[in-house]
């Protein structure tokens, strides 16, 4: 019965009914009896129903596992692995350009359902897994970007910065959330925990709990030449192109001024130079004098991640969604509030809170004048009471 669905799916795809063909193929693949060459053929045809290169690569890899002798599938994988990044779109120019016809790229032929030569294949021995395995993505997967979903500012983009599954995106994308959904491709989505945010650089680190094998190659030099080409790629298939913008304004060393004035999602796009090397992350930050967006340099992202790793060594710390810092108040009995901004910490949101005199030293309580509004001696942060949130009254001159 499963082979009938395979043939129905192939015929529908040939007739241009892509969604119907994909549906038949997915039904067939649910049958565990569909193995070997037949399963590989179904997966290769299913790859023809999507334009997402990451999804295609995953389908081809599954097909190769089902039929290791399938040279056509291996050729398709080699082709996708060679195409490291989408081609850089040409920049807008007023100078007439001579049109040059590029040589034709390799196009994989449509998959065939010819009867294969059956060769006995030794079945690989199952790999012994540890007692508490960590989820592992496909060994050959090229997760260039991930999608950030289920957040208030709309879907955004992020990318892995290490093989332990840590994703970087922008503070704007995540907002004050503790957990977000991370989309790997069309079929895979995981829940990720927010572990640290840096509001001044608009950076957030997420822990997906995954292990991956491939990272985006990044530049070794922190210097970006003036007017160099910059390309940002969204997880959702769109790219934007600009240049490194020279500005007379004083900026922090990690900001990358660009001529990009539109972003296809909420931000967090990896930013590449004309050599397809990662130079940073595109944010939605602009200034008052221009609508151009700024990026954050990848070297600064790595630096902040090293700092975060040192913070994570402290036991029993928790993430504060308001200021983005790691609070160690929970390690002391009765620590309900973030010592950096005074916000209620996640573990204390649903419990009844009470005065905690033993925490006065950590919150600097009783060392400042009482708040004019709530009479609390918690203190102020940027002239705002850490307990009631009202601004401090300015002294009359």
C-alpha positions, 0 to 999 in steps of 0.5 A: 500500500505504501508503494501505491502512495509513493507512485501517487505522490510522484505522479502528482508532483509531475503534474505540478500538484506539489502539495498533494504529492508531498502529502502522499509521500509523507503518508507512504513514509509513515510505513516502517515497511518502506525501506531501502531503495523505495524509501530513498526514492520517496525521500528524494522526491519529497525534497523536490517539493520544498525550496528550503535548501536545509530541508532538501539536505535533510531529506537527501541525508535520510535517503542516503541512510536508507540506500547507501549505494544511491550515487544520485542522492550522494551527488545531490548532497555534494551539490548542496554542501558546495553551495555554502551560501546564496549568491550575493545580490548585485548592489544598486548602481546608476552606471550601466552594466554589461550583461554577462551570461554566467555559465549554467550551474549544475542542476540535479536531474529529477529523481527516477524510479528505475529498478535498482540493482540489488546488492547485499549491504551489511547492516551497520551495528547500532551505536551505543548511546549514553544513559542520558543522551543529548539530542543530536542533529544530523551530522551533515546538517548545515543549519546556517540560521534558525527561526525564532517564533512565538514572540511578541515582536514577530518572528525573527532569525538567529544562528548557532555560535557553538556546537553545544547548541547556543543560538544568538539573536537580538534582545528585540526579538526575544523581548522579556521572554524566558522560553522561545520556540526555535525553528530549525527547518520546516519539520523540526522545532525545539524550545530554547531557554533564554540564558543571558541578554545584553541590552546595550549590544542588543544580544541574547543567548539561547540554549537549545539543548542540541548538539550540531556539527557545522557552524558558519565560518567567521572572519578572523580580522575585526576590521571591516573595510570602508564601503565593503559589501554586506549581505544579511540572510533571514531564516525565512528565505529573504536576503538584504544587501548593503555596504559598510557605512562610514559615519562621523558619529562616535559609536561603540567599537562593536557596532557595524553601521550599514546602508541596509534600510529594510529587514524581512523579519524582526532581526537577528540575521547573520551578516556576511561580507563579500567572501561569505564570511560571518562578520556580525548580526543585523539588528533593528537598531537605528539612530535619530538621523538615519533609517539605516540599521546597525549590526553587531560585530561577531567578535563582540558576540563571542566576547560576551558569550565567554563572559556569559560562560563565566557567569554560568559557573555560579550555582543556582543563578537565574535569568532576569527577563527585565534586565537580562542579567543572571541573578544569584538571589535565589541561592539565598533563602527568600531572594524574590527580586533581581538585585540588578533591577529589582524585578520579580524573578521567575521562581517568585512570580506565583508565590506570596512574597514577604519581607526578608530582612536577611536580604537587606545587605544584597539589595542595599536596603536601609542604606538610602532615603525612603521612596517618597511614594512607597516608603521603601528603602530598597534603593533606586536604579536610574532614579527609579524605585526598585520596589514600586517603579516610580521615578524619584522626585527631583530636588527643587533648585 
